[in-house]
Amino acid sequence: MDKHRGKSSKVERIKMRKKLLEKEGLLELSKEGDMPSENKLKNENLMKETIVKKKDKLSGKKRKEQNVTEAAVDKVDHPGSHAKDSSKRIKYEKSVEGKEEKKKKKLSKKKRNKQIVSGANVSEIDELDSEGEDGSKKLKDGSLATKKSARLQKADVAVNKRTKKSERVGKKKKDQIPLEEDNKLIKEENGSLASEVYHISSVDVDFSKGMKKWITEYHQSRPGLEILQQRIDEFITSHEEQEEQKRKEKEALAAEGGWTVVVHQKGRKKTTDAESGTTMGSVAQAAVIEKMKNVKKKDVGPDFYRFQKRDAQRNEIMMLQSKFEQDKKRIQQLRAARKFRPY
Amino acid sequence: MENNVNSKEETTDLKLRELLKQAQLDYDSATITTFVNNTVSSIKDFIDKIPENLKVNAKLAPGFIRDIGADKVEFTFKKPKSIEIGGSYSIQAIAKPDISVDVFIRLPKECFHEKDYLNHRYHGKRCLYLCIIKKYLSLSSGVKKIEWSTFQNEGRKPVLNVYPVQELGELPGFFIRLIPTAISSLFNVAKLKLTRSNLHGPNQEGDARPATPRYNTSILEDMFLEHNSEFVRNCFNGWRELGEALILVKVWARHRSSIYAHDCINGFLLSVIMSYLASKSGGNRINKSLKPMQIFRVTMDFIASSKLWDKGLLLQPQGQYNISKEVADQEKKSISKEERTQYRQLFPVVLIDSSFHFNLAFRFTRNGFLELRDEASLALNFIDKCKEGGFEEVYMTKVDFPAKYDYCLRLNLRENDKVYASGYCSDDECWRTYEEKVYSLLEQGLTDRTKLIRVTWRNSSSEWKIEEGFSKFGADALLAGILVSSCETSFRVVDIGPDAENKEEGLKFRKFWGEKAELRRFKDGTIAESTVWECRQWERHLIIKRISEYILLRHLSLPKENIVHVADQLDFSLLNGVGAFEVLSKRLRNLDDIPLKISSVQPLDSAFRFTSVYPPEPHPMAYEKDVGHKSQLLPTCIQPVEVMIQARHLTIGLFSLEGSGNWPVDDVVIEKTKSAFLLKIGESLQNTWGMTCNATGNDVDVLMSGYAFRLRILHERGLGMLKKQVGNSQTRRISSTDKELFIRSQHSSMINGLHGRYPIYGPVVRLAKRWIASHLFSSYLADEAIELLVAHLFLKPQPFYAPCSRITGFLRFLRFLSSYDWMFTPLVIDINNDFTSEDEKEITVSAITFNENFMLSRKSYEENVQNVESAMFLATSYDKASEAWTIFSPNLYELRRLAAYARSSAEYLTNLILKNQIESQKWECLFRTPLNNYDAVILLHRDLLPFPQRLLFPSEMTQGRHVAQGDASRDFHPYVLGNMKGRINEMKNKVMVNFDPARCFLNDLKGEFQNTFKLWYDSLGADAIGLTWDKPNSKKRVREEETEEHQDPIGILRDVGEIGKGFVRSVYLLKAPRLKT
């Protein structure tokens, strides 16, 4: 996966790749008679650089466009989904080569088209630039039309296919446009951030991130039993102190003002603390429960009054009705989802 | 209560209506009927144009004539006597999706001689006649293609499938089946009686010839086909309910591919049985007042439990039916007693046709019929017991070979000349004889280990060229399904044969088993012949495979690679070594010696209930003393197993708490106190037993007997408090540690009980977990939830029996996952049958509210997927409101993705079982996830995974943009060199308990990028992590912030790489997040 390349030897590389591709019979462009000569290619590459420098504003857009083509090519190159590692690997290497080559071709071709179109399009592009995504799409369409490259159309079809496929996975793709935009975006980044692979550095030096951090944390969290116990003791002590502090403050407040609001407490004295469930006072909870068992149930049932009965019945019926309604709704939905098809 | 029943019936009715609408053909639609009529009449016209008086001889199909062994087949072609629509179309009972119209072509009598019933001459001429028709029809412009097929899988009775050029959108795949018939007076029926022999070999004379009942019946069937078809039509005509019921029965039968077969039931026989039931001879069991559903029920009941099957059914034409009456009068009123006995002796099922000449059910085999009855009684059971009248179970669930049978066996017999060593067709055909042979071998070999064995060999003939004869006819594999009786009997190691004194039986036994048979003396003193299938504990599920392979190899002399027995193909994904657990559980009880009043010690970890994919292995560094380990590489990481200590009273005043005697109130303080106790316990264990204690502020792990135990304390009083809360409010969803522990312990003991009942449960769960993890769903479906889902398959296996093999169980898990209707039905898992109807009601109510919430959130779903939490409702006795495992995930989106994956895996697995794919690599694909379904993929350094041996497949990316790459850290190695004498303590320090860099990485990522992406990963240790971008949420976030975040996916991914520094190998971007437009 070496993508680091100097620009100087580009043309030579292209030559080599071309030969390679010719062997593999992959070079469809030459058959179409659309193949630019190497000189032209060189020129165009140079020109590309100059153009990039000059038309700053335009270049972004243009790159986007190139990237669309590249993305499309990408898709063509990888129609398969389940990659078999070992066997694919060789193929993959090849395809990388091929891809690069194709990209080159595309770029230069593109450039030529650009030259043809650009005169007419410059003003338009400027406008489009401000319009953003939609504009660029239009532009792409335009260039597509002028080019009428069979390859690109093929690629487009492939993109379409992919879209359908991803729809099947369950993500709702309304149409093809967002996907294209995605690709554009990927490649935009590709262009703007230079194409080399970012290398994660200082692997075993940086303590703030990654493996080093985790290992350090692991060891730090195990200081030994004594220290841990000490920490807990400290925590508890400080907690106690805080509690004590609060209590004291309360008392102090009471003492200071001389009086506190007395809150009326309803009912009998509680034997269980509401929050913790611990027993307070003298009666054990278990004993109470035991006692409660023997106490006769005094509360009247829900059907003591006639209206209660009626209500209960009505509720029941309502429930059933609602369930039935729900079922009907469900059937409709299932029908929509073809759940009744026995095949 | 009555209301309830009514509404239940109404819903079922509603559903059945819908089902019928889907399955019925719209006979009122003019387009369909005219289309069918036009197509048929155009074919008819074309056949009529075939010139007469053509001389026909064997040259048209030399192979066929040779292989059936017919002589004298020359005839002069005459036009068919009639061409008429018959079959299910004529009684308006076509059940989609099989849309074909049967057309009967009556062969003219002039083409046959009086004695043509001899030696397959009839069959030969029948075929040649079709050849002529095919030859001329294929010239027609209205015909797209013509295929050869067979009548009920009988090779010597071919039929033609004609596909018209013109197609109708409503009738996809429509074709016309041309079936030749003969008039009833073609041959003298007396010559075709059961006892007659009509195949005259060159060397046989007179009485020595064996009778040919099946051959005779095969001819009689053609002669009375139209007659019987007429009988059925008369019954069905103008009786809508009966027709609809037939469709229901067909839908039911078709889902059961093992009974909708040539040696069992088919559409025609079903219609015959139903007309029988509607006739006087059938006791008018079906009358006009019944609804389709009731007719279905009556039919099922009759098939399942009628005693008449033993006697044989007799179709009696009804009074108003004139023609048949005449025929009956001419011949005789009924068949005699002797004849009945004859039929019963010859055929397992007897269904005498309305002309009293032959047995309509002559193709039935005994095992086919047994299965049919079994399925019918099951269907009745579902209607009564299952919710919504068993709609799902009876009509909607596919009960095919791979899902139904515990073991599937495939014999590849392509071009195996042993099959037809004695000719293709004699009285019966060679394929049927072979089926019978395989069946009896398996039955004899497996004895009571099986509940049911089914052997079918379907001869699909789409590519069959009839001219070449039968040599390629058996190209498909022969399938055998084995239903296991019970795990104890089926997986027993020793089979005891006849006693040593019984010489005769002993000889037979030896002959059957060959060298496998041995004389053994048993504990009770008997000496008997026996076979022993020794194997290790975790290989016992393979005994059936070993036996069947041994027998088939021995008796059929097949090459071994032609037998494919589906049993162990997925075992590669599981590691074995469960044996150590018995010891482990016992040792646990020794933990009593701790300064606490402990009410019980309970295991929490899935390893204890045999459901963890990788049960922990003893680690040499985790023993109390130095166990002499050899110099080897030891894993660095130890997976701890969790153990819960249940404490009632914490009586020791440890800290400054002692004065109050109160258990602290604050959650944090409670946990701190608990860890203080745990530390004390750990310390004491360390001092008294020499067990290493490895503690952090939150967890305490002790190393013992090669395992690491993570100790947790459950405080019962806190629990009492929780119980109260569970009762009154469902709204409280804070999972306090005690509640969590309590639920986990409940779950653990429940599943443990289940495992005791179903020994296969464990392996199925393990496969399911492995699958979920392999497809990177680990973060969305809790392990416990998977255990419950699988538990459901065992507790409510309808329409199957509880699975008895891991692959079948796994397949059903996948199918269940792909098809369960989570949206409307809460899944209730009632392991110990302790739900009352009230509980059920409560669950339904809470599920309804759940659903309402769900529906509400569904509305917002249009805008944002993330809002929808918990799309799965799992109710158990300890968790009626489904709060334990699925409250936060999976959400709707995740669940759908899961279902889609399950669907494709299920299909894949079905194909693996049924089709000819032998390479083991194909099986692995089930656990290999395609990485291009994610927006970005992080690849990890394989050699830094804590358990590299658990990695099933190394992942590589072949697409997307390579964004970042990084080197491996040198500070961590998953293995340490074990040979360091005398420096045990140093070694022990190197061992890391519960250290998992992948988990650390994920936690860091989640902390850093909260709403940026979703993470898909494999908790069992794969070297790839998938990322999908979260859908931008316009409402919650400020726009600028969002665009800022989203415009730089590459930057984000580089940061991701940075966070996993030293662990991340490379990061790929496949799809950038979508911009808001």
HADDOCK unambig.tbl for C-alpha pairs under 7 A between the chains (distance, minus, plus):
assign (segid A and resid 81 and name CA) (segid B and resid 930 and name CA) 6.40 0.50 0.50
assign (segid A and resid 81 and name CA) (segid B and resid 932 and name CA) 6.61 0.50 0.50
assign (segid A and resid 82 and name CA) (segid B and resid 930 and name CA) 5.30 0.50 0.50
assign (segid A and resid 85 and name CA) (segid B and resid 956 and name CA) 6.34 0.50 0.50
assign (segid A and resid 92 and name CA) (segid B and resid 958 and name CA) 6.45 0.50 0.50
assign (segid A and resid 169 and name CA) (segid B and resid 897 and name CA) 6.56 0.50 0.50
assign (segid A and resid 169 and name CA) (segid B and resid 900 and name CA) 6.53 0.50 0.50
assign (segid A and resid 170 and name CA) (segid B and resid 896 and name CA) 6.74 0.50 0.50
assign (segid A and resid 170 and name CA) (segid B and resid 897 and name CA) 6.51 0.50 0.50
assign (segid A and resid 178 and name CA) (segid B and resid 1074 and name CA) 6.83 0.50 0.50
assign (segid A and resid 182 and name CA) (segid B and resid 1071 and name CA) 6.29 0.50 0.50
assign (segid A and resid 182 and name CA) (segid B and resid 1072 and name CA) 5.36 0.50 0.50
assign (segid A and resid 182 and name CA) (segid B and resid 1073 and name CA) 6.71 0.50 0.50
assign (segid A and resid 182 and name CA) (segid B and resid 1074 and name CA) 5.94 0.50 0.50
assign (segid A and resid 183 and name CA) (segid B and resid 1071 and name CA) 6.80 0.50 0.50
assign (segid A and resid 185 and name CA) (segid B and resid 1072 and name CA) 6.37 0.50 0.50
assign (segid A and resid 186 and name CA) (segid B and resid 1071 and name CA) 6.78 0.50 0.50
assign (segid A and resid 186 and name CA) (segid B and resid 1072 and name CA) 5.59 0.50 0.50
assign (segid A and resid 189 and name CA) (segid B and resid 1050 and name CA) 6.96 0.50 0.50
assign (segid A and resid 197 and name CA) (segid B and resid 962 and name CA) 6.19 0.50 0.50
assign (segid A and resid 197 and name CA) (segid B and resid 963 and name CA) 5.27 0.50 0.50
assign (segid A and resid 197 and name CA) (segid B and resid 964 and name CA) 5.19 0.50 0.50
assign (segid A and resid 197 and name CA) (segid B and resid 965 and name CA) 6.85 0.50 0.50
assign (segid A and resid 198 and name CA) (segid B and resid 963 and name CA) 6.02 0.50 0.50
assign (segid A and resid 198 and name CA) (segid B and resid 964 and name CA) 4.34 0.50 0.50
assign (segid A and resid 198 and name CA) (segid B and resid 965 and name CA) 6.26 0.50 0.50
assign (segid A and resid 199 and name CA) (segid B and resid 964 and name CA) 5.59 0.50 0.50
assign (segid A and resid 199 and name CA) (segid B and resid 965 and name CA) 5.09 0.50 0.50
assign (segid A and resid 199 and name CA) (segid B and resid 966 and name CA) 5.71 0.50 0.50
assign (segid A and resid 200 and name CA) (segid B and resid 964 and name CA) 6.80 0.50 0.50
assign (segid A and resid 200 and name CA) (segid B and resid 965 and name CA) 5.94 0.50 0.50
assign (segid A and resid 200 and name CA) (segid B and resid 966 and name CA) 4.69 0.50 0.50
assign (segid A and resid 200 and name CA) (segid B and resid 1057 and name CA) 6.73 0.50 0.50
assign (segid A and resid 200 and name CA) (segid B and resid 1058 and name CA) 6.15 0.50 0.50
assign (segid A and resid 200 and name CA) (segid B and resid 1061 and name CA) 6.72 0.50 0.50
assign (segid A and resid 201 and name CA) (segid B and resid 966 and name CA) 6.99 0.50 0.50
assign (segid A and resid 203 and name CA) (segid B and resid 967 and name CA) 6.81 0.50 0.50
assign (segid A and resid 203 and name CA) (segid B and resid 969 and name CA) 6.04 0.50 0.50
assign (segid A and resid 203 and name CA) (segid B and resid 1061 and name CA) 5.72 0.50 0.50
assign (segid A and resid 203 and name CA) (segid B and resid 1062 and name CA) 5.01 0.50 0.50
assign (segid A and resid 204 and name CA) (segid B and resid 969 and name CA) 5.86 0.50 0.50
assign (segid A and resid 204 and name CA) (segid B and resid 970 and name CA) 6.98 0.50 0.50
assign (segid A and resid 204 and name CA) (segid B and resid 1062 and name CA) 6.85 0.50 0.50
assign (segid A and resid 209 and name CA) (segid B and resid 1058 and name CA) 6.94 0.50 0.50
assign (segid A and resid 209 and name CA) (segid B and resid 1059 and name CA) 5.31 0.50 0.50
assign (segid A and resid 209 and name CA) (segid B and resid 1060 and name CA) 6.88 0.50 0.50
assign (segid A and resid 209 and name CA) (segid B and resid 1061 and name CA) 6.25 0.50 0.50
assign (segid A and resid 210 and name CA) (segid B and resid 1059 and name CA) 5.16 0.50 0.50
assign (segid A and resid 210 and name CA) (segid B and resid 1060 and name CA) 4.37 0.50 0.50
assign (segid A and resid 210 and name CA) (segid B and resid 1061 and name CA) 4.14 0.50 0.50
assign (segid A and resid 210 and name CA) (segid B and resid 1062 and name CA) 6.00 0.50 0.50
assign (segid A and resid 210 and name CA) (segid B and resid 1063 and name CA) 6.84 0.50 0.50
assign (segid A and resid 211 and name CA) (segid B and resid 969 and name CA) 6.67 0.50 0.50
assign (segid A and resid 211 and name CA) (segid B and resid 997 and name CA) 6.89 0.50 0.50
assign (segid A and resid 211 and name CA) (segid B and resid 1060 and name CA) 6.71 0.50 0.50
assign (segid A and resid 211 and name CA) (segid B and resid 1061 and name CA) 6.04 0.50 0.50
assign (segid A and resid 211 and name CA) (segid B and resid 1062 and name CA) 5.34 0.50 0.50
assign (segid A and resid 211 and name CA) (segid B and resid 1063 and name CA) 6.05 0.50 0.50
assign (segid A and resid 214 and name CA) (segid B and resid 997 and name CA) 6.97 0.50 0.50
assign (segid A and resid 214 and name CA) (segid B and resid 1000 and name CA) 6.63 0.50 0.50
assign (segid A and resid 221 and name CA) (segid B and resid 696 and name CA) 5.24 0.50 0.50
assign (segid A and resid 221 and name CA) (segid B and resid 697 and name CA) 6.81 0.50 0.50
assign (segid A and resid 222 and name CA) (segid B and resid 695 and name CA) 5.85 0.50 0.50
assign (segid A and resid 222 and name CA) (segid B and resid 696 and name CA) 4.91 0.50 0.50
assign (segid A and resid 224 and name CA) (segid B and resid 695 and name CA) 6.94 0.50 0.50
assign (segid A and resid 225 and name CA) (segid B and resid 679 and name CA) 6.71 0.50 0.50
assign (segid A and resid 225 and name CA) (segid B and resid 695 and name CA) 6.70 0.50 0.50
assign (segid A and resid 228 and name CA) (segid B and resid 697 and name CA) 6.35 0.50 0.50
assign (segid A and resid 229 and name CA) (segid B and resid 676 and name CA) 6.45 0.50 0.50
assign (segid A and resid 229 and name CA) (segid B and resid 679 and name CA) 6.99 0.50 0.50
assign (segid A and resid 232 and name CA) (segid B and resid 672 and name CA) 6.60 0.50 0.50
assign (segid A and resid 232 and name CA) (segid B and resid 676 and name CA) 6.66 0.50 0.50
assign (segid A and resid 275 and name CA) (segid B and resid 665 and name CA) 6.75 0.50 0.50
assign (segid A and resid 276 and name CA) (segid B and resid 665 and name CA) 5.39 0.50 0.50
assign (segid A and resid 276 and name CA) (segid B and resid 718 and name CA) 6.56 0.50 0.50
assign (segid A and resid 277 and name CA) (segid B and resid 717 and name CA) 6.51 0.50 0.50
assign (segid A and resid 277 and name CA) (segid B and resid 718 and name CA) 6.55 0.50 0.50
assign (segid A and resid 277 and name CA) (segid B and resid 721 and name CA) 5.48 0.50 0.50
assign (segid A and resid 278 and name CA) (segid B and resid 662 and name CA) 6.73 0.50 0.50
assign (segid A and resid 278 and name CA) (segid B and resid 663 and name CA) 6.85 0.50 0.50
assign (segid A and resid 324 and name CA) (segid B and resid 7 and name CA) 6.69 0.50 0.50
assign (segid A and resid 327 and name CA) (segid B and resid 11 and name CA) 6.98 0.50 0.50
assign (segid A and resid 340 and name CA) (segid B and resid 18 and name CA) 6.42 0.50 0.50
assign (segid A and resid 340 and name CA) (segid B and resid 19 and name CA) 5.15 0.50 0.50
assign (segid A and resid 340 and name CA) (segid B and resid 22 and name CA) 6.78 0.50 0.50
assign (segid A and resid 341 and name CA) (segid B and resid 19 and name CA) 6.37 0.50 0.50
assign (segid A and resid 341 and name CA) (segid B and resid 22 and name CA) 5.67 0.50 0.50
assign (segid A and resid 341 and name CA) (segid B and resid 23 and name CA) 6.94 0.50 0.50
assign (segid A and resid 342 and name CA) (segid B and resid 251 and name CA) 6.75 0.50 0.50
assign (segid A and resid 342 and name CA) (segid B and resid 395 and name CA) 6.57 0.50 0.50
assign (segid A and resid 342 and name CA) (segid B and resid 396 and name CA) 5.49 0.50 0.50
assign (segid A and resid 343 and name CA) (segid B and resid 97 and name CA) 6.84 0.50 0.50
